[in-house]
Amino acid sequence: VTGVVYLGGLWLPLLSHAGCQLLCFKSWDTCAEHILIAEHFPATVEFVSHTFHLQSTDSCAYKLVRVLSSWRKKIESKTIFSVELLLGKTRCGKFEDDIDNCPFQEIPELNHTLTCFFTFRTQPWVTQCELLKKTCTEVPL
C-alpha cells in the first residue's frame, strides 16, 4: 500500500503495483461492497496480468502502468469484472520473480505500450477466476 484515496465516502488504499490507483467501480452498491472490492481488486489485477503473460508470445514481461477503467456486475454468486489496463513492456522476462521492480523498456523501437481490456468471472473469496475475454491494442508512440 502506497497511500490512501478518498472514494465514495471511504478512504481506500492505493495499490503499490506500479503506483496505480484503484478506480471507482460503476455499480458499487454499499459501503461493505466498497471494502470487499478494494480488498480483492489487487488479486484480480494480478490474475489478469498472469493470464496475459501465459497467453503472450512476447518473451518480455509487461507490467501495469495504470488502471484506465473498471466495473463489475454481480450474477448470482459470481462477479463479472471488466478492467481496462495500460501495460508497458519491461526489460525483464515474463516469468521472472520480481516484475514489479523491473524497469520499463527504454529503447523506443522495443518500448511497446498496450491498452488491454479484460473481462473475467470471479469468486474472489474462494480465489476462483476465469478469463472470459481479452483484447489488446498497441498504443502508438
ChimeraX attribute file (.defattr): number of C-alpha atoms within 10 A of each C-alpha:
attribute: neighborCount
match mode: 1-to-1
recipient: residues
	/A:1	10
	/A:2	11
	/A:3	12
	/A:4	14
	/A:5	13
	/A:6	10
	/A:7	13
	/A:8	12
	/A:9	8
	/A:10	12
	/A:11	13
	/A:12	19
	/A:13	18
	/A:14	19
	/A:15	17
	/A:16	13
	/A:17	19
	/A:18	14
	/A:19	16
	/A:20	15
	/A:21	19
	/A:22	22
	/A:23	18
	/A:24	15
	/A:25	18
	/A:26	11
	/A:27	12
	/A:28	15
	/A:29	9
	/A:30	10
	/A:31	11
	/A:32	10
	/A:33	12
	/A:34	19
	/A:35	15
	/A:36	13
	/A:37	17
	/A:38	19
	/A:39	15
	/A:40	14
	/A:41	18
	/A:42	16
	/A:43	14
	/A:44	22
	/A:45	17
	/A:46	14
	/A:47	17
	/A:48	23
	/A:49	18
	/A:50	16
	/A:51	14
	/A:52	19
	/A:53	18
	/A:54	12
	/A:55	9
	/A:56	13
	/A:57	9
	/A:58	12
	/A:59	12
	/A:60	17
	/A:61	25
	/A:62	29
	/A:63	26
	/A:64	21
	/A:65	19
	/A:66	19
	/A:67	19
	/A:68	16
	/A:69	16
	/A:70	20
	/A:71	16
	/A:72	18
	/A:73	15
	/A:74	12
	/A:75	9
	/A:76	6
	/A:77	7
	/A:78	14
	/A:79	16
	/A:80	18
	/A:81	21
	/A:82	20
	/A:83	22
	/A:84	19
	/A:85	23
	/A:86	22
	/A:87	22
	/A:88	21
	/A:89	24
	/A:90	23
	/A:91	18
	/A:92	19
	/A:93	17
	/A:94	22
	/A:95	13
	/A:96	11
	/A:97	10
	/A:98	10
	/A:99	20
	/A:100	16
	/A:101	12
	/A:102	18
	/A:103	13
	/A:104	20
	/A:105	19
	/A:106	12
	/A:107	9
	/A:108	8
	/A:109	8
	/A:110	12
	/A:111	15
	/A:112	19
	/A:113	23
	/A:114	21
	/A:115	18
	/A:116	19
	/A:117	19
	/A:118	20
	/A:119	20
	/A:120	19
	/A:121	21
	/A:122	19
	/A:123	15
	/A:124	17
	/A:125	9
	/A:126	7
	/A:127	11
	/A:128	12
	/A:129	19
	/A:130	14
	/A:131	16
	/A:132	12
	/A:133	11
	/A:134	17
	/A:135	11
	/A:136	16
	/A:137	11
	/A:138	13
	/A:139	12
	/A:140	7
	/A:141	8
